[in-house]
Amino acid sequence: MSQAAEQTSVGAGDVRNSVPDGASGLERLIEIGLALSAERNHDRLTELILLEAMTITKADGGTLYLRTEEDALKFTIMRTNSLKIAMGGTTGVPIPFPPVRLYNAETGQPNHNNVSASAAITKKPINIPDAYEAEGYDFSGTKKFDQGTGYRSKSFLCIPLLNYSDEVIGVLQLINAKNDAADVIAFSKEVQRTIEALASQAAVAIDNQNLIEAQKALMDSLIKVMAHAIDAKSPYTGGHCQRVPELTKMLATKAQASTEGIFQDFKLDEQQWYELHVAAWLHDIGKVTTPEFVVDKATKLQTIYDRIHEVRMRFEVLRRDAEIKMLKAIAKGKNARIERKKFKDRCEELSKQWTFIADANIGGEFMSQEKQDKVKEASKQKWYRHFDRKLGLSWTEAKLLDKAPPPAEGWENLLADLPEHSEAEYNLGEVLNMCIQRGTLNDDERRKINDHIVLTIDMLNEMPFPKHLKRVPEYAGGHHEKMDGTGYPNKLTGAQMSWPAKMMAIADIFEALTAADRPYKKAKTLSESLKILWFMKKDKHVDPDLFELFLTSGAYMDYAEQFLRPDQIDKVDIQQYLQPPAPKPQAAE
């Protein structure tokens, strides 16, 4: 420990302290060992180790150090009863002292001047009856502290904590043992052996907890690696994978804070919070198998690139054909004014058709049957192809033309659903895709998108989750279910779903509505998104109680302020979306 902190106690005396002996002492160690092995909270564990050691030895003060990766002893817990010093651990009071270095930073020589560092380096206990008389250790800081506080640091006991690999993971230091008369005395050999036994148990408990934390850290990193893998495929989905967990946790926090109503009994312990955390981060893991040109399909004709450019070129061909036709007619002696008028009319017609086709390619909330018919009518126009379109293809693409090989040249429709368009996994037909009624996905692509949740469940079910994470597949796999049983993949009803799964469903929808990084839609405002979510509540797609909690708790605004653009956050009157209060029963007359 640092020179300024190596002091922590008062007193005098030379009567030997003692510990419970025989069966009672062994029983006490067993009880402590069981308590240490059962404790999962790191701060409570380290605090328990120090306090139990101080109780056994009747020490006035003590410090527990943990070794860092930089070969230093970090102050974790500090106590001095007579001075009412309590720092670190569950107190929340930070310890101001820097870590004790085990080796000189410049020379690399071991630091034997410091008693705690020396115990760690030698892996041996150090028992000092009186620090003022000790030789070989620098207690100048201790003495300075004593002078400033009127304290008298005397007896020291430093025990290294060794793990299974015989590596020092920390040091337990006790100061000023006391006898029954409250006199400060030296730590007896019997007490030292007892504390060595306790230190051994403590080292095992801390090492086990460190291993558990390391496994948890590894799991978290793997989860985020998967999210980043999705992010690398599609930056739009990647943002979604990071925001949905945040909104899900916001809802769960608001539910847990409820003191009345349906959520008053909703509580998650530490392990259940972690279970929800894992599920939320992995809720779209199945999208790693979904092609990015489907996930990010921004227009109806988009595949790996937007085929609207091909269609535009065909319009260009039709315009040039019209111009050539005009010039040939004039060259043959026909009336130039009339022929130019025909060409101008044809150009205006093509321009209107192109504008309509281009607008239709963008997609939207709904495409009427009238507009679909207009696409089909425009597609019937012919353009002449002079070059063989069977050339320059990959063998897989060329194979699609085997059943109905096109002629080397000939007339083709402006837009067409060709045989080879439907031979692949996705129907690429141009007329079919241009007539998509809602959005930009056709049935094949929407089915592929929906399959990601099936793959998510399958992938998560293949993972050997421990008992406390067994519900991860259920939580992650339920965010596309609906309260009326019309969702997918399992058509669960609200009564069959857990609260975390329902929370994730609302989070998934609201994030998608407000997201500003989707290529296929503009970000909706806060009021627009809440209105759509309200309609979904009325249609029994999302849980009504969670929807109300989402509004009344202010979770929607918390999320908006953190993740929405300022121009998206408009004024919202949530009262119009809330259930009217139930009428109070009238008192009997």
N, C-alpha and C positions, 0 to 999 in steps of 0.2 A: 504494500500500500504506500501512498505518498507520505513524505515525511510529515506533512501537516495533518495527516489523518490517522496516523498510527497510534494516536492516543485517544483513549476513550474511557478512563475510569479512575476511581479514587480509593483511598483507604490504606490500611496497614494491618499487620498481624501475621502470624506464622503457623496458626493452627491448620492442620491438613483438612482439605475438603473431602467429601466422600460422596458416593453414588449408591443407589439401591443395589444391594448385593444379592447373589444367589438367584432364585427363581424370579423374584420381583424385578431385578435388573434386566434379566433376559426377556421377561414378558414385556417390559417397557420398550426395549429395542425392537421387539417383534411388532408391537403396536405402531411404533414410529415407522418401521419399514413398510407396514401395510398402508399407512397414511401417505407415505411418499410415493408408493407405487400407484396409488389411486388418484393422486392429484394430476390434473391435466393442464392447469394454468401455470405458466412459467413463473410469473411473479409470486403467486401463492406458494409454489413449490420451493423456490429459493428462500422465501421468507420463513417457511415452515422449518427448513433445515437449520437456519441460523437460530431461530427462537427456541427450537428443541435443544440445540446444543447449549445455548445460554441457560436454559432451565436446568438441564442435567448438571452443569458445572456451577450453577449459581453465579455465572459471570455477569458483571455489570454492563459489559459492552461486547461488541463483536462486529466483524465485517465478513461478508462472503464475496469473494472475487471469482470471476469467470475468465478463463483465458481466451484471448482474441486470436484471430489468424495472424495478427502482426506481432505475436509473441509478447503480449503484454497482459497484465492482470487488470481487468476492468471492475471497478466498484459496482456491485449489483445491489447489495443490501448493507445498510449501516444502522447500528443501534447503540445507544448509550443510555441506560435507564436513568441514572442519577442526574444526568444533564438534560434528560428529556429530548435526546436526539433520535430522530426516526426518519431516515431517508431511504429512497429507493423502494423497490417492491411495490406493494399495493398502496403505499402512501401517496404516490404520485409526486413526491418531492424529489427533484433531481439531485444527484450527488455531484458537487462542483469540482471534485478532485480528478485530475487526469489519470489515465491508466498507469500502472507501475510497469516499467519496461523490465523485461527479464535479461536483456542484453544491451550493452552500450551501443548506441546507434552508430558511433564512429569507429570504435575499436572491435566491436563484436564480443567483448569480454563479458562473462556472466556477472550479473548484478547481485553479489553476495552482501552488499552493504544493507540492502533492504531485507528485513526478516521474512516477509511474505514471499518476496521474489526468490530468496535463498531456499525456502521450503519447496517452492515449485521446481527450482533447478535441480536440487539434490534428491527430490522425491522422498524426503524424509521429514518427520515431524520435528518441530523446534519448540522446546519448552524453556521459557525464560522466567526465572523466579522474580527478577527485578530488572527492569529495563535500564535503570540508572546505573546499575553495576555491570551490565552485560558488556562483553568485549567482542569486537569483530562486526558489530552492527551500528549503523548510524541512526541514533535516536534523537538527533538534535532538533528535528521538527517536532517530535513528541514533547520534548522538554519545553520548547517554545510555546506549544499549545497549552501545556500545563500552567505555565507562567501567566498566560493570558486569561485562563478560566478558573484558576485555583484548583485545578484537577490534579490528581496524582496517578499517572499511568504506571502500573507496576508489573504485575505478572502477565505474560503473553504465552499463548499456545497457538501455534500455526500448524495446521494439518493439510497436506496436499490431497486433492481429490483425484484419484486415478481411475480411469475407465478400464474396460475389458482388455484393451490393447496396451495397458500400462502407460498410457499417455496422461499427462497432467491436464485436467480440464478446468481446474480452479483451485482455490485455497480457502480454507475455513480458518479465520483468525478470531480467537477469543481473548478478551482482556479483563483482568482483575477478577479472578475467581473469589468467591466469598464463602465464609463458613456460616454456621447457624447464627452466630452473633453479629453477622454483617461485617466482619473484618475482612479486609483484602488479604488473600493468601496466595501461595503458589499453587499451580495446577498439579495435583498428585499424579503418580504413575497410574493408579487405578482409573482416575478420571481420564487421563490421556488415552488409555487403552479403550475405554468406552467411547470416547469421541472418535478414535480411529475407526472403531466398528461402525459408528454412525456415519462417518465420512465415507466409508466404503459403500454403505447403502445409499447415501446421498449421491455419490458419483454415478452409481448404477441408474438411479432415478433420473438424474440430469442427462446422462448419456442417452437413456432411452427416449427422453423427451426431445433431445436434440435430433435423434434419428427420426422420430415421428415428424418433427418440424421440417427436417430435410426432405423426407418423403412428400410431405405436404407441399413444400416449395417446388419440388420436382414436378408434382402433379399440376400445380398452378402454372408452371412454365410450359408444360406440355399442352395444357389447355390453351394458353395464349399463343403457343406456336401454331396450333390448329387454326385459331382465329386469324392469325397473321397469314397463314397459308391461304385461307379464304380471301383475306384482304389482298394478297398478292394476285389472286385470280381476278378479283373484282373489288376495287376500292369502295364500291357502293355497298356491297354486302358486308365488307369488313367493318365499315362504320356501324352498320346495323348490329353486328355481332358484339360490338363494344357498348352500344347504347342501351340495348334491351336489358342486359343485366343491371344497369344502373336504375332504370325505371322500375324493374321488377323489385329491386331491393327497396326503392322508395315506397312502393305500395305495401310491401311487407312490413316496413318500419311503421308506416301510418296505421296499419291494421293492429300491430302489436301495441301501439300506443293508445288504442281505443279503450275506454273504461266503461263503455256501455254499448248496448246493441249487440248485433250478431258477432262482432269481432272482439268482444270483451274477453273471451276465453282463448283468443288466438295468441299463442306464444311459441317462439322458436328458441331452442337452446343453442349453445355454441356450435354443436355438431350439425344441427338442422340448418343453421344459417350457412354453414359451409356447404351442405348438401344443395341448398338453393343456389348458392354462388356457382358451384360446379355445373349444375343443370342449366342455369341461365347462360353461362358462357358456351356451353356445348349444344344449345338448343337448335342450332342450324348446322351442325357438323356434317350432316348428310349432303350439304351443298358443295362439299369438296368434289363430289362426283358429278355435279351438274355443270354442263358446258357453259362457259362464261358468255357465249353469244346468245344463250337462252336466258340466263339470269339477267343479263344487261340489255336484252332486246329492246331498243329504244323506239324503233319504228316497225311497221308491219312487214316490210320487205327486208329487214336487216337479218343477216346471218352472221358470218364473220365480218362482212362489210355490208353497207346498205345498198341493196340492189336497185334502189330508186335511180341511181346514176345510169344504169343500163336502160331503164325505162325512158329517162330523159333523152338519152342518145337516140332512142327509137323515134321520139317526137322530133328530134333534130332531123332524122332521116326523112320523116314524113314531110317536114317543111321543105327540105331540099328537093324532095320528089315533086312537091307542088310548084316550086320555083322552076325546076327543069321543065315541067309540063307546060308552064306558062311561056317560057322562052321558046320551046319547040313550036308551040301553037303560033306565036308571033312570027317565027321564022318561016312558017308555012303560009303566012299571009293573012292570018286571022286578025280581027280587030284588036289592036294592042290595048286600047282603053278597057274594053270588056274583059280581056284576059288578065290585065293587071287587077281589075276589080275582083275577079274570081280568086286570084292569088291572095289579095288582101283579106278577103272574107275567110278563106281557108286558114290563113295565118291566125286570124282572130279566133276562129273556132278551135284550132290546136292549142292556142295560148290558154283559152278558158278550160279546155280539157286537161291540159298539163297542170294548171293551178289546182283544179279539183282533185286530180290524182295525187298530186304532191301533198295537199292538205289531208286527204284521206289516209295517206301513208303514216301520218303522225299519230293517228289513233285518238281515242278519247273515251268519254263515258258511255256514249251510245252512237251507233251508226244505223240510221233508219233503213228500211227495206228499199225505199225509193233511191237512196244514195248507193246502196249495193247494186241495184238494177242499173244505175247510171254507170258504175264501174264496169259492169259486164257488157253494157252496150258499147262503151268506149273501147273496150278490149278487142272488139271484133274487127277493128280497122287493121288493114294489112300493110306490111312492109316487106320488101324483097331482100332476102339474104343471098349474097353471092358466094360466100366462103363456107367451106365445110366446117361445121361446128363439132365434128367428131375428132378433130385434130387437136393436139396439144393438151390432152387430158391425162390425169393420173389413171393407172389401171383400174382403180376402184370406181372412179367416175365414169370411165369409158365402159365398164361392165354394166352400168345402169342403162346404157343405150342399146345393149344387145337385143333386148326383146322387141324394141320398136326403133330400129336405127333410122335416124332422120336422113332425108336426101342431102346430097352434097350442097344443093342450093334450092331455093324456092321461097314461096310466100309464107310469112308467119304472122300470127296475130300480134297486135300491139302488146297485150298481156295474155299469158297462156298458162294453163295447168298441164304441163307436159308429163308423159308417162314416167320419165326419170325423176320427176319432182316427188313422187309418192313412193319411190322404191327405198329411199333411205329411212332412217329412224324418224325423221321429222318431215312432214309434208311441206315442201317448199313451193307449192303451186302459187303462181303470182296472183291470179284472180282470187283463189281461196284466201290467201293472206290479206289481200287488199280489202276483202269483205268481212274481215273479223269485226264482230259486232261491238265488243267492248275491249278497250286496251289494245295491246299489240301482240298478244300470244294466241296462237291457234290451239286447237284441242290437244294435239300431240305435245306441244311445248308446255301447255299448262299442266298436262298430266306429268310431264317430266319434272316440272317445278314442284308439283305436289308430292312426287315420289321422294323428294329430299327428306320429308318427315319420316317416311317409312324407313329410309336408309339410316336416318338419325337414330331411330329406335333400334334397328338391327345392329348398328355399330355399337351403340351404348350397351345393348344386351350382351354383346360379345365381350365387353370389358369386365374383368373380375372385381367389381366394386366391393369394398368391405361392407359390413352390415349397416354402418351408419350412413352409407351412400347408396343404399339399395333402391331408393326411390328416384334417383337421378333420371333413369330412362322414362319414368312416368311423368315427371315434371317437365322434362325437355320435350317429350313426345306428344304433349297434349295441347300445345299452343295454337293448333289449327282446328281443334274441336269446338263445337258450338253448344250452347245450353239446350237447344232444342233437338240435339242428336243428329243434325244434318252436316256436321263437320267431318273431317278426315284425320287420320285414316281409319279410326275405329268407331266413328259415329257415337261417341260417348255423350251422355246427357250431363247437365250440370250436376245432378245428384251423384253421378259416378266419378266426378273429377275432384281432385284435392284443391285447396285454396291456392297453394303455390302454382299449380298448373293453370288455374284461372287467371291468376295475376300475370303470368307470363303471356297469356293470350291477349290481355288488354295491352300490355307493354309492347308486344309484337305489332299489334295493329296501330297503336298511337305513334310509335316510332316511324312506321312506314308512311303514315299519313303526313307527318311533319318533316320527314327527311328532306333535306335540301340538296342531297348528292345523288339523286336518282336520275339517270339519263332519259328515262321514258316518261317522266312527269314533273310538273312544277311542284315546289313545296307548298303545301296548304298552310293557311294561317291557323292560329290557335282556335279561333271561333269556328272556322270551317271544319277543322279536325274534330272538335268536340261535338259539333252538330252531327257529323257522320257517325261518330261513336255512339251518340244518343240514338240515332236511327237503328244502329246495330243492337243496341240494348233493347229497343222496342221490338225488334225482330227476333229477340231471344238468341242472339249470336254471342253476346258477352254477358257476364254475370251482373244483374242489376244492383246488387248490394256493393260489389266492388266498384262499379261505375259511380255510384253515389259517393263512396269513400274517396274515390279518385278526385271528385270535385270538392266535397266539403272539407277534406283534409288539406287542400291546397297542393296536392302532389302534382297536379297538372301544371301549376304555375312554377313549382320548384324545378320541374323538368324543363319547362320552357325557358326559364331564366338561365339555365345551365347549357342547353343544347340548341335552342332555336335562334335564328337570326333576329335582330331587333325588329325588322320590318314584318316578321311573322307574328309578333306578339301584339295582337290587337285587343280591343276591349271585349270582355266576355261577361254576360249575365248568366251565371250558373243556375239561378233560381228557375229559369224556364225549363231546365233539364231535370230538376229534382222532383221526387214524389211529393204530392201535397201531404201535409201532416194529417194523421188520422184524427177524425173528430173525437173530442173528449166526450165520454159518456155523461149524459145528463143525470143530475141527482134526482133521486125519487122524490116526488112531492109528498 
